[in-house]
Amino acid sequence: MTPFRIATLASAALALSACTLPNPYSSQPAPVTPVTPEPQPPMLPAPAPQPPVIELPEAPPAPLPEANNASMERLADSLAARLAASAVINEVSGPVLLDDIRNQAGSPVDTRGLTERLQARLSGSLNFVSGPEVNSLRQQLAFQSGRADMASLVRLGKQSGADYLLSGSLHRAGGGFSLRAQLMELASGEVLWSDSVSGR
């Protein structure tokens, strides 16, 4: 053997002897690090099954009470009496345009009949403009924009030669109705009088 081979074998033997591998056939167990188990949350009882939810249909809305003609006439008479008794009635010197009472009550009501009754009760105190020209202007406004708004009514009042506009509306009030009205001066747009009456 050459000295080089001897030196190589010697260094290999020295390297192998330095390795301290555990003997797989040794009777000693390999060192094991004990693992501490994580604490488990306590077991909760399963929730009791909920009864099924049964959705009941909504109750139908209560029908709106029908308007009684006698009650509606009393409302119109009462509102006319309040306007006739007010101090404003003495300041009205020119012609008045009476707009049809607007039905905002949700029930069929003859508001045209109420308007005529209101006019009849106030005809001794106020001078109402009427006639075919006014009716024609009303029909034109109704055709152009459906139900005339306040600006259209003011224009109608001025075209018809009226100085004042008396307008009203019928509303629901609890189990009954409310009739509201206002008197406006067309030149200034000032509301001179407004009031409401309620009844069943």
Summary of the structure (lengths in Angstrom):
residues: 200
radius of gyration: 48.5
end to end distance: 133.3
largest distance: 151.4
contacts: 448
relative contact order: 0.15
helix: 36%
strand: 18%
